[in-house]
Amino acid sequence: MYKANGCASCHGASGHGDGPIAKTLVPQPRDFRDEQAFKKGTDVSSIARTIAEGITGNGSQMPAFAHMSEPERQSIAMFVLTFRDSGRNP
């Protein structure tokens, strides 16, 4: 679902914020390995809410994914949390 819904286009296949269109975006997409980069919370429910609502203001281009079901958003949120274990200490 992460790739199918376009998350990897911005955040990258490994969640490093280095997707194919990342360099064209200002600000750059979040690197999910960096817990400090999360703007609206770091737990599953907060991430799922961010996916549903998107992030607006400060130039962010994170769109809302309101068309997805809550279980789908939570599944992606749980997947996003797996990137924290990828070995980066910002």
C-alpha positions in Angstrom: 0.0 0.0 0.0 2.9 2.4 0.7 4.1 2.1 -2.9 0.7 1.8 -4.5 -0.5 5.1 -2.9 2.5 7.0 -4.0 4.3 7.4 -0.6 7.5 6.0 -2.1 7.5 8.7 -4.8 8.3 11.3 -2.2 9.6 9.4 0.8 11.5 6.8 -1.1 11.2 3.0 -1.1 13.2 2.8 2.2 11.6 5.9 3.7 14.7 8.0 3.6 13.0 11.0 2.0 14.7 10.3 -1.2 12.0 9.3 -3.6 12.2 10.1 -7.3 10.4 13.4 -7.0 11.9 14.4 -3.6 14.4 16.8 -5.0 11.7 18.8 -6.7 9.8 19.4 -3.4 10.4 22.2 -0.9 10.5 21.4 1.9 12.0 17.9 1.3 9.9 14.9 2.3 10.5 13.5 5.7 13.1 10.9 6.4 11.1 8.4 8.4 14.3 7.3 10.2 14.3 10.6 12.0 11.7 10.7 14.7 12.3 14.4 15.2 11.1 15.0 11.7 7.5 13.9 12.4 5.3 17.0 12.7 2.1 15.6 14.1 3.2 12.8 16.3 5.1 9.5 16.1 2.6 6.9 17.1 0.4 4.8 14.7 -2.7 6.8 15.3 -1.0 10.2 14.8 0.7 9.0 11.6 -2.5 7.6 10.3 -4.2 11.0 11.0 -1.4 12.7 9.1 -2.0 10.4 6.2 -5.7 11.2 6.3 -5.4 15.0 6.7 -2.0 15.7 5.0 0.2 18.5 6.2 -0.4 22.1 5.0 1.4 25.3 5.8 5.1 26.1 5.8 5.2 25.1 2.2 4.6 21.4 2.9 3.1 19.4 0.0 2.0 16.3 1.9 -1.5 15.6 0.4 -4.5 14.2 2.3 -5.3 10.6 1.6 -8.9 10.8 2.9 -10.0 8.2 0.3 -8.2 5.5 2.2 -9.9 3.5 4.9 -8.7 3.9 8.5 -7.3 0.4 8.6 -5.3 1.1 5.4 -3.9 4.3 6.8 -3.0 2.5 10.1 -1.3 -0.3 8.1 0.8 2.3 6.2 1.6 4.0 9.5 2.8 0.8 11.0 5.0 0.2 8.0 6.4 3.8 8.3 7.4 3.0 11.9 9.6 0.1 10.6 11.9 2.6 9.0 13.1 3.9 12.4 15.1 0.7 12.8 17.1 1.3 9.7 20.2 2.6 11.5 20.2 6.4 11.3 21.0 8.6 14.3 20.3 12.1 13.1 
